[in-house]
Amino acid sequence: MRPIILILGPTAGGKTSLAIALANALEGGGECICADSMQIYKHMNIGTAKPTAIEHKSAVHHLVDIVEPSEDGFTVETWLKRAEKTIEEIRRRGQWPIVVGGTNLYVQSLLFGMFDGPECDQEKRDALKALPNTELQKRLRELDPEAAERIHINDTRRLVRAIEVCEATGHPLSSLQSQWGKPMPREDALIIGLQWPVKTINRRINSRVRTMFDEGFLDEVTALRDRFGTQASEALGYKQLLSHLRGECTLDEAKERIKILTRRYAKQQRTWLRKFEVLPTAHFIDMDNKGTQHAATEALTYISAKK
């Protein structure tokens, strides 16, 4: 049975490029599975750094463009069920399933299984949703500092859910999640992590944001502005440009806010990734002054040794 190759790293860290390189270099070939909660939405291409048409031709990508931006209710469990089915289908074809990590909770569920939290009180949930995200994050920080650090300020749904769990159980969500599933990640997954110096990844993030606007990010959001559901409208970058289109900030202010929040998100990812560094099924690659080919060669050596 082909093991799952799980590629992790900060945003703008070259995960897609590495996944494609591995898909073409591994014996028998591989297919990529995107583990990104915003790349699931159709038409949201530029702002989510979705694999391009050329990248799709270079390697098969799954779980991209599967729901409309207007659709709410796509959950971690929804993604996990589809991902497990896709993994088995790829294996039946004799190929390698390559999961490209983007959303921490998707990766967590794939490795450890689903966490069964308490049922929600809809009235309380509606009251929480009415609060600004800054207030939600402040409230969560008081209840569960670790979860507040991990969950992005724009991710209203997860902020609300974390507060719900804390208040319903009397325990931090982070402590409950640390207990879920097996004590070690699933045995059929090999983790490849990409490590970048902070200054370097921040430069890459700033460059990516500039490129996104050069490629028409504002036009993309403008065309979709009346088609966003609650979940899709919270996506980093889209939320800030929707605010600009409502006249709440200038375009330059929105651009700068996107850069700041993306760098902050990358910091949260780095913190989260540290817990995987000690695992015997994980290999982290120092990407300082190195490119995709170096990473692919090192990853292939590690994978070959583990077969």
MARLUMSE-421721 format. One line per 10 residues: number of its first residue (from 1); for each residue x, y, z of C-alpha. Coordinates in steps of 0.001 Angstrom, whole numbers, padded with zeros to 6 digits. Each point is the difference from the previous one (the first is absolute). Layout:
BEGIN
NUM = X:Y:Z; ...
This chain:
BEGIN
1 = 000000:000000:000000; 001342:003419:-000961; 000425:002232:003071; -001530:003463:000066; 002604:002683:-000649; -001086:003008:002065; 001716:003283:-000879; -000107:002685:002685; 001439:003489:000247; -000897:003679:000277
11 = -002096:001807:-002576; 002047:001092:-003041; 002551:-002665:000913; -000044:-001965:-003263; -002157:-002966:001046; -001859:-000211:-003330; 003210:000041:-002037; 001506:-002747:002136; -003168:-002104:-000218; 000051:000174:-003802
21 = 003703:-000843:-000120; -000588:-003069:002187; -003079:-001049:-001965; 002147:-000173:-003117; 003086:-001516:001624; -001436:-002772:002188; -000043:-003499:-001485; -003461:-000585:-001446; -000876:003667:000244; -002057:001961:002512
31 = -003153:002084:000227; -000447:003072:002186; -002779:000548:002538; -000456:003587:001150; -000650:000418:003723; -001033:003653:-000168; -003332:001259:001322; -000192:002812:-002570; 001312:-001748:-003114; -003173:-002131:000125
41 = -001962:002994:-001342; -000508:000479:-003715; 001065:003313:-001592; 002158:000998:003019; 003237:-000583:-001848; 002462:002840:000444; -000515:000795:003664; 000233:-003637:001106; 003202:-000677:-001993; -001845:-002889:-001612
51 = 002005:-002259:-002347; 000120:001650:-003412; -001140:-001547:-003280; 003624:-000849:-000791; 000437:-001630:003410; -003179:-002027:-000530; 001500:-001302:-003251; 003239:-000868:001780; -001748:-002137:002639; -003545:-001060:000858
61 = -001515:002059:002846; -003008:-001043:002075; -002377:001840:002378; 000356:003300:-001841; -003004:001861:-001455; -002608:-002285:001549; -002545:002458:001464; -001395:003425:-000887; 001102:003033:002070; -003630:000478:001029
71 = -000119:-003411:001694; 000353:-000108:003775; 000277:-003137:002091; 003090:-001630:-001521; 001655:-001420:003118; 003225:-001696:001009; -001926:-003274:000067; -001223:000612:-003570; 003560:000497:-001183; 001344:-002984:001923
81 = -002566:-002418:-001472; 000808:001183:-003516; 003732:-000105:000652; -000072:-003579:001326; -002039:-001125:-003011; 002405:001746:-002384; 003038:-001520:001722; -001380:-003506:-000464; -000853:000669:-003649; 003542:001244:-000685
91 = 001461:-003072:001690; -002181:-002293:-002073; 001540:001626:-003073; 003421:-000950:001369; 001021:003608:000586; 001147:002063:002970; -002511:002251:001808; 001728:003330:000671; -001908:002210:002439; 000979:003665:-000193
101 = -000594:001513:003436; -001515:003433:000315; -002724:-000039:002654; 001266:-001256:003339; -003281:-001558:001094; -000264:-002001:-003230; 003476:-001417:000576; -000753:-000660:003671; -003141:-001946:-000873; 001806:-002026:-002667
111 = 002730:-001066:002431; -001938:-000385:003248; -003653:-000373:-000995; -002975:002204:000775; -000527:001671:003358; -003599:-000414:001187; -000880:003251:001724; -003228:000859:001793; -003155:000912:-001890; -000440:003729:-000534
121 = -002626:002237:001542; -001246:001860:-003083; -001099:003056:001977; 003418:000352:001615; 001717:-000613:-003348; -002014:002749:-001679; 000913:002382:002829; 003700:-000807:-000422; -000168:000430:-003765; -001386:003502:000514
131 = 003197:001049:001798; 002952:001504:-001899; 002919:-002351:-000558; 002261:002086:002213; -002390:-000556:002904; -000241:-003725:-000770; 003766:-000354:-000026; 000313:001933:003276; -002639:-002218:001609; 001670:-003169:-001251
141 = 003389:001194:001204; -001420:000176:003521; -001475:-003508:-000283; 002667:-001771:-002043; 003171:001983:-000861; 001428:-002886:-002051; -003071:-000230:-002248; -000114:003797:-000333; 003577:-000031:-001237; -000718:-002776:-002486
151 = -003322:001172:-001462; 000191:002859:-002471; -001873:003156:000992; -001933:-000118:-003294; -001242:-003536:000627; -003288:000885:001687; -001410:-003510:-000152; 002911:-001586:001842; 000260:002833:002532; -003670:-000458:000832
161 = 000319:-003776:000207; 003020:000190:002311; -001875:002317:002370; -003038:-002311:-000107; 002077:-003043:000940; 001802:001823:002821; -003221:001296:001518; -001923:-003273:-000433; 002685:-002335:001391; 001905:002234:002393
171 = 003233:-001065:-001710; 002115:001714:-002676; -000564:-001314:-003526; 003759:-000393:-000422; 000254:-002398:002946; -002938:-002055:-001270; 001398:-000152:-003522; 003377:-001118:001323; -001761:-003092:001352; -001883:-000958:-003169
181 = 000748:-003015:-002136; 003137:-002066:000315; 003023:001150:002014; 002070:-000046:-003191; -000974:000969:-003559; -001351:-002701:-002272; 002618:-002515:-001010; -000599:000353:-003755; 001151:003645:-000242; 003463:001469:-000551
191 = 000352:003709:000788; 002236:002323:-002002; 000330:003416:001639; 001458:003156:-001521; 001840:002379:002322; 000738:003588:-001008; 001823:002842:001778; -002567:002531:001212; 001408:002883:-002059; 000056:-002101:-003145
201 = -003559:-001295:000288; -001234:003508:000782; 001624:001263:-003197; -001616:-002837:-001932; -003387:000866:001501; 000320:003680:-000925; 001053:-000983:-003522; -002934:-002403:-000339; -002489:002679:001060; 001420:002433:-002563
211 = -000209:-002670:-002695; -003608:-000801:000930; -001001:003611:-000611; 001981:000106:-003242; -001962:-003067:-001135; -003374:001632:000705; -000903:-000891:003592; -002176:003088:000429; -001904:-000792:-003214; -000544:-003558:001220
221 = -001520:001157:003293; -002087:002680:-001732; -001492:-002593:-002352; -000851:-002286:002925; -001133:002594:002537; -003688:-000977:-000193; 000700:-003746:-000062; 001821:-000491:003304; -001502:-002035:002809; 001010:000595:003598
231 = 002902:-002464:-000020; 001575:001054:-003296; -000268:003701:000847; 002279:-000591:003009; 002921:-001134:-002166; 003180:001949:000583; 000345:002641:-002695; -003594:-000265:-001157; -001322:001377:003274; 002312:003022:-000179
241 = -000865:000755:-003628; -003714:-000338:000702; 000511:002573:002739; 001692:002266:-002548; -002853:-000462:-002478; -002438:001067:002730; 001998:003213:000392; 001330:-000899:003447; 003682:000375:-000934; 002191:001028:-002913
251 = 001495:-002552:-002367; 003504:000694:001339; -001251:-000559:003544; -001599:-003287:-001045; 003212:-001149:-001712; 002106:000792:003042; -002472:-001733:002293; 000135:-003127:-002170; 003801:-000072:000217; -000020:000439:003777
261 = -002649:-002651:000607; 001665:-002477:-002379; 003325:000411:001796; -001819:-000500:003304; -001656:-003125:-001387; 003396:-001364:-001057; 001255:000549:003545; -002945:-001989:001358; 000771:-002789:-002480; 003647:-000129:001110
271 = -001071:-000311:003637; -002443:-002785:-000856; 002536:-001880:-002123; 002518:-000295:002819; -001917:-002870:001603; 000653:-002125:-003102; 003768:000493:-000064; 000660:-002720:002600; -002104:-002677:-001685; 001874:-003003:-001438
281 = -002210:000192:-003108; 000954:003618:-000745; 002910:001578:-001826; 000455:003779:-000092; 002000:001671:-002750; 001943:003212:000562; -001018:002152:-002983; 002417:002875:000623; 001503:000889:-003411; -001362:-003214:-001478
291 = -002533:-000683:-002733; -002614:-002570:-000896; 002464:-002410:-001623; 002116:-000188:003151; -003097:-000583:002125; -001265:-002700:-002370; 003334:-001825:000015; 000196:000053:003800; -003642:-001059:000346; 000444:-002888:-002447
301 = 003044:-001231:001931; -002016:000006:003224; -003013:-001714:-001596; 002208:-002675:-001560; 001609:-000725:003375; -003413:-000424:001605; -001488:-002345:-002615
